Structures are given as C-alpha cells and as structure tokens.
Amino acid sequence: MSAGHSEAGVVERAFAAALYAGDDTALDTGASLLAADPAADAELARRGEEFLRRAWQRGWQPADVVRLVRRDLDEHHVRLVAGLITAEVRAYRQLPPRWAAQVAGLGDTDWRADRFSYATAVLELYRLLARLPAIEPVGPAPGGAPPHAAPAHGEPRMLGRIRALLAKAEATGFPEEAEALTAKAQELMARYSLDEAALAARTHSPEEPGALRIGVEAPYETARAILLDAVASANRCRAVWNEAFGFSTVVGFEPDLEVVELLYTSLLVQGTGAMTKAEAEQRAAGRKRTKTFRQSFLLAYAHRLGDRLASTSERVTAGEPSLLPVLAARDVAVTDRADRMFPETTTTRVRGATDEAGWHHGTAAADRARTDHGGAPGRGRGRLPG
C-alpha cells in the first residue's frame, strides 16, 4: 500500500469512528487515530477543503459558515475554519462578489494545541460542515458561472457620502446630531435608488434582482430581524429571516442591497449604544432592568424606525412621479425573485413587549435616529418574514 493510500485510510477510519456519531467516545477514538499519525495531516486538510467546496455548492458562503461555527462551537474552531477557508479559496482565480470582503475579514487563523486536542477540534468542525444542509444560493459559487457583470472597482461617490454620514452618526455623542446625520443618509439612499432605477430604465439594463445574507444573531434576534425587515422594506427590498441559522436573506436590486446593509449595520450600532445608555440611567435611578427591558427597547426601536424609514422613502419617491412605473416594475421583479427563492415563507407572531420603560426608551431612541426630517410618520412596518 502506498503512503498516500495509508494516510487516506487513517482519515477514513477516523471519520468512520467520529464524524457521523454524536458521542464523545467515538470522537476520542477518531482523534486518537489522527493524533497517532502525523503523516495524515495533509490528507485531513484536503478533506476539510472538500467539505467547504460542498458547502459552497449547497449555497453557503464564508461568512455564513463562520457565523454558524462561532454560534455552535468554540473560538478555536472559528480560527480553524478561517484557516481552512483561506487555504481553500486560493484555488480560485477570482472570487464572486462579496466573497473577497468576507475572506479578508476572517480574522486570526492561528491556533496551537497538542495533537489530540487539535484532532478533536478538527473532527468537531468537520462534523458540523458535513451536516450543512442546502440553502438558497444568493450568488454563484467559486468556479461556477460568472456573474452577469464583473464587479466595479471602488464604489460610487454617493455610497461613499452615505457611509461617511453613518460613521459620523455612530461616533457622535449628541443625539440631535446623530438624528440629522442619519436622516440625511437615508434621504441620500432613497435618491441613490431612484437615480439607479432611472439609469437602468434609460439604458435598458438587463439587471435582475440579486440577494445577500446578513447575520441576525442572538441575543434579541427577533427585534434585530424586525429592524432589518424595516430597513429592507423602506429601500425596495424584501428580507426573509432564517432563525435556525441566524441570518436574513435580503432580495433586491444591487444598489438597494448595498444601502440596506449599510443602514442596518449603522442603526444596530446606534440602537445598541442608546440601549446601553438607557440601562445606565435606569440603574442610576435605582431601578434594576432585565432582559425584558432590552427586548422591549429593541422592539420599540425597530417598530418606530420602520415608520420613519418608510416615511422618508415615500416622501423622496413622491418627488419623482415620472419614475413610478419603473419603480413598480422593479418592485414586481423583487417580489417575484423572493417568492421563487422562498416559496414557503411563514409569518411569525412576535411576542409583545412586556417592559413599559424599555418600550418608551426604545421609541425615544428611534425618534432620535429618525430619518424623515420630522415628516409625518408612515404606516407601520411590523411584518416579520419567517
């Protein structure tokens, strides 16, 4: 038997013992086999890259895999999978859009341990990877069909302005300034969307709606999902929450997807900061606040911002009546794409807020982050796709 066959045999025996069994005894048996044979390390790494390629083919992307590993395993597993992803993607001449940024943000890949501990961790990681189900793809996998158009280098000037405004809103310690900055950013987002729609109509662009996944993680994931849904709806997108795997899939045209990701991330930062400050004020006043305060705060924050974002979008759109047919056609295209991707979505009943102080503080925080320049609030946007 050749050396290569011997190494593969060790890995196969370790996998047979541990990979598809859930008990610690089987895991120890597999780890002992691997720890005793350093020559099998290269084959073990190769098999890990195979698991990743299967994950890509099943619709997963690097950020999705890392998010799940971080939730279900430990930090050293995150480092292991980051190193594995970094090695695997070297095989591709060009990564799909958004993949390069995900790979660049993987973080530290170094983890040192004795051979048995290392083999145990690798088997635990591979056991998770081997059980990943197929999910709805949001873009081509590496090595598959190329996207319709190559991604442009850099970003439009308008997105740069929006990004800068939101960064200032997150950094300022003055609520009124954050409100004005965020309001201006949302108005620019709405105008950017209109400009892109008008350009696509003039040039008869073949562009179709795309999709991206955004992490929606515990704690308070329901409130976070509602906030993302509000941001998506106000920017002509649809968001579908996958609670089991901790993400929402946002469907829309590419310019709108970009601003949804920017705004949601910024509002989450602003909301978390406001919640922390409100809790400190409650404690200083001698009132102990609990998880129900934070949950109620974030639910109120999400619901109130849904009204504000919708109002701003509607006001800006009303100023361009000639684009209404174009926008209506794009809305239909987005809905059709979302329905084809998720033909069996359900609506989740959200548990009501139970802390009155948390609700009032959350509403006030949303008012400070409002994006409608004080205009009349729009209709509520409390829909939560499931």
Secondary structure, DSSP 8 states (H G I E B T S, - for coil): --HHHHHHHHHHHHHHHHTT--SHHHHHHHHHHHHT-GGGHHHHHHHHHHHHHHHHHTT--HHHHHHHHHHHS-HHHHHHHHHHHHHHHTT-SS--TTHHHHHHT---------HHHHHHHHHHHHHHHHT------SS--TTS---SS---SS--HHHHHHHHHHHHHHH-S-HHHHHHHHHHHHHHHHHHHHHHHHHHHHHT-----EEEEEE--SSSHHHHHHHHHHHHHHTT-EEEEETTTTEEEEEE-HHHHHHHHHHHHHHHHHHHHHHHHHHHHHHHTT----HHHHHHHHHHHHHHHHHHHHHHHHHHHHT-GGGHHHHHHHHHHHHHHHHHH-TT--B--------HHHHHHHHHHHHHT-SSTT----------B-
